[in-house]
Amino acid sequence: MSTWGSRGLRGSQFEKLINQTNEKYRELRLGLVQKIPTPITPVEIDDNRHITLAYFEQRSTVDYIGAVQGFPICFDAKECHNDSFALSNVHEHQFLFMKDFEEQQGIAFLLINFTKKDKIYYMRFRELESFYNRAKNGGAKSVKISELNEAYFVGPRYGVQVHYLEGVNKDLKEEDRME
């Protein structure tokens, strides 16, 4: 059982930017995407009714799920503080959920915030799967930023902080899902 604490707040600033982006997408009627809360069981509550110790009730799937322009999407937000992303940050149950989601014609991806470079990467599921399989077969267990496709870095644009719809659009065109 995992304990809730400071590690869980590591990407809270990044998630705040994504939440603002999702709100803007909703206002512009481009999509409806929501943060999936992780269920917790409080153990200790202070005098101000703040939870000071809790346990995660179950494994979560992904951070966000919704629909954009009629396409179901799900994604997880990850953060790393160096020039490589450790694949151990993607838990097997998350990977399997994303795989199942894609098999149902959904679009699954990661948003990876490389804080040291101040860059955010939209990692398509098939790209994640390739790296994940490489690691499983004895290869590198992390992904260097230099291995990533420059076209899938996203950032602030058109009044949103993390304009990941650009990645979704490229993903759709590349996958030829639009007919």
C-alpha positions as CSV (number, residue, x, y, z in Angstrom):
1,M,0.0,0.0,0.0
2,S,1.4,3.4,-0.9
3,T,1.4,6.4,1.4
4,W,0.2,9.7,0.3
5,G,2.7,12.5,0.8
6,S,5.1,14.9,-0.9
7,R,6.0,12.6,-3.8
8,G,2.4,12.7,-4.9
9,L,2.6,16.5,-5.1
10,R,5.8,16.5,-7.3
11,G,4.0,17.2,-10.5
12,S,1.2,19.4,-9.0
13,Q,2.4,22.5,-10.8
14,F,2.5,20.6,-14.1
15,E,-1.0,19.2,-13.5
16,K,-2.2,22.7,-12.6
17,L,-1.1,23.9,-16.1
18,I,-2.8,20.9,-17.7
19,N,-6.0,21.6,-15.7
20,Q,-6.0,25.2,-16.9
21,T,-5.5,23.9,-20.5
22,N,-8.4,21.5,-20.1
23,E,-10.6,24.3,-18.8
24,K,-9.7,26.5,-21.8
25,Y,-10.4,23.6,-24.2
26,R,-13.8,23.2,-22.5
27,E,-14.6,26.9,-22.8
28,L,-13.7,26.9,-26.5
29,R,-15.8,23.7,-26.9
30,L,-12.7,21.8,-28.2
31,G,-13.0,19.0,-25.7
32,L,-14.0,17.8,-22.3
33,V,-11.2,16.3,-20.4
34,Q,-11.1,15.7,-16.6
35,K,-8.6,14.8,-14.0
36,I,-9.3,11.4,-12.5
37,P,-8.9,11.6,-8.7
38,T,-6.9,8.9,-7.0
39,P,-9.0,7.4,-4.2
40,I,-7.4,7.7,-0.8
41,T,-8.2,6.5,2.7
42,P,-7.4,9.2,5.4
43,V,-5.6,7.9,8.4
44,E,-4.7,11.1,10.3
45,I,-6.6,14.5,10.2
46,D,-5.3,17.5,12.0
47,D,-7.3,20.0,14.0
48,N,-8.0,22.1,10.9
49,R,-9.5,19.1,9.2
50,H,-6.6,18.7,6.8
51,I,-5.5,15.1,5.9
52,T,-1.9,14.6,7.1
53,L,-1.6,10.9,6.4
54,A,-3.5,8.7,4.0
55,Y,-3.2,5.5,1.9
56,F,-4.1,5.0,-1.7
57,E,-7.1,2.7,-1.9
58,Q,-6.3,1.3,-5.3
59,R,-4.0,1.7,-8.2
60,S,-5.1,4.5,-10.5
61,T,-5.2,4.1,-14.2
62,V,-4.3,7.4,-15.9
63,D,-4.4,11.0,-14.7
64,Y,-6.9,12.3,-17.4
65,I,-9.7,11.0,-19.5
66,G,-12.2,12.6,-21.8
67,A,-13.0,13.4,-25.4
68,V,-11.7,16.0,-27.9
69,Q,-13.5,16.7,-31.2
70,G,-15.3,13.3,-30.9
71,F,-12.3,11.2,-30.1
72,P,-11.8,9.5,-26.7
73,I,-8.5,10.3,-25.1
74,C,-6.7,9.3,-22.0
75,F,-3.3,10.4,-20.8
76,D,-0.9,10.5,-17.9
77,A,1.2,13.5,-16.9
78,K,4.8,12.7,-15.9
79,E,7.6,14.9,-14.8
80,C,11.4,14.3,-14.9
81,H,14.2,16.5,-13.7
82,N,17.0,15.4,-16.1
83,D,17.5,14.7,-19.8
84,S,16.0,11.2,-19.7
85,F,12.7,9.7,-18.7
86,A,12.8,6.6,-16.6
87,L,10.2,4.1,-18.0
88,S,9.8,2.8,-14.4
89,N,7.6,5.9,-14.0
90,V,5.0,4.2,-16.1
91,H,3.5,1.4,-14.0
92,E,2.4,-1.8,-15.7
93,H,-1.3,-1.3,-14.9
94,Q,-1.1,2.2,-16.5
95,F,0.6,0.8,-19.6
96,L,-2.0,-2.0,-19.9
97,F,-4.9,0.4,-19.5
98,M,-3.5,2.6,-22.2
99,K,-3.0,-0.4,-24.5
100,D,-6.6,-1.5,-23.9
101,F,-7.8,2.1,-24.5
102,E,-6.0,2.2,-27.9
103,E,-7.5,-1.2,-28.8
104,Q,-10.9,0.4,-28.3
105,Q,-10.0,3.1,-30.9
106,G,-9.1,5.7,-28.2
107,I,-6.0,7.8,-28.2
108,A,-3.7,7.2,-25.3
109,F,-0.5,9.2,-24.6
110,L,1.9,10.6,-22.0
111,L,2.7,14.2,-21.4
112,I,6.2,14.3,-20.1
113,N,7.5,17.5,-18.6
114,F,11.3,17.7,-18.9
115,T,11.8,20.4,-16.2
116,K,15.5,20.9,-16.7
117,K,15.0,21.7,-20.4
118,D,11.6,23.4,-19.9
119,K,10.1,21.2,-22.6
120,I,6.9,19.1,-22.7
121,Y,6.7,16.1,-24.8
122,Y,3.6,14.4,-26.2
123,M,4.5,10.7,-26.3
124,R,2.2,8.6,-28.5
125,F,1.2,5.2,-27.1
126,R,2.9,3.3,-29.9
127,E,6.1,5.2,-29.2
128,L,5.8,4.4,-25.5
129,E,5.1,0.8,-26.3
130,S,8.3,0.6,-28.4
131,F,10.4,2.0,-25.6
132,Y,8.6,-0.1,-23.0
133,N,9.3,-3.3,-25.1
134,R,12.9,-2.3,-25.5
135,A,13.3,-2.1,-21.8
136,K,11.5,-5.4,-21.2
137,N,13.9,-7.1,-23.7
138,G,17.0,-5.9,-21.8
139,G,17.5,-2.6,-23.6
140,A,17.7,0.9,-22.1
141,K,15.3,1.5,-19.2
142,S,14.9,5.2,-19.9
143,V,14.3,7.4,-22.9
144,K,16.8,10.2,-23.6
145,I,15.3,13.5,-24.7
146,S,17.6,13.2,-27.8
147,E,15.6,10.1,-28.9
148,L,12.3,11.9,-29.1
149,N,10.6,13.3,-32.2
150,E,11.1,17.1,-32.2
151,A,7.6,17.5,-33.9
152,Y,5.9,16.2,-30.7
153,F,7.1,18.8,-28.2
154,V,4.2,21.0,-27.2
155,G,4.0,24.2,-25.3
156,P,2.0,27.3,-24.7
157,R,0.0,28.5,-27.7
158,Y,-3.3,30.1,-28.5
159,G,-3.9,31.0,-24.8
160,V,-3.3,27.6,-23.4
161,Q,-0.3,26.5,-21.4
162,V,0.1,22.9,-22.6
163,H,-1.4,22.8,-26.1
164,Y,-1.4,19.0,-26.3
165,L,-4.2,19.1,-29.0
166,E,-1.4,19.8,-31.5
167,G,0.1,16.4,-30.5
168,V,-3.4,14.7,-30.8
169,N,-3.9,16.2,-34.3
170,K,-0.4,15.0,-35.5
171,D,-1.1,11.6,-33.9
172,L,-4.4,11.3,-35.7
173,K,-2.9,12.2,-39.0
174,E,0.0,9.9,-38.6
175,E,-2.2,7.0,-37.5
176,D,-4.7,7.9,-40.3
177,R,-7.6,7.5,-37.9
178,M,-9.5,10.4,-39.5
179,E,-11.6,9.3,-42.5
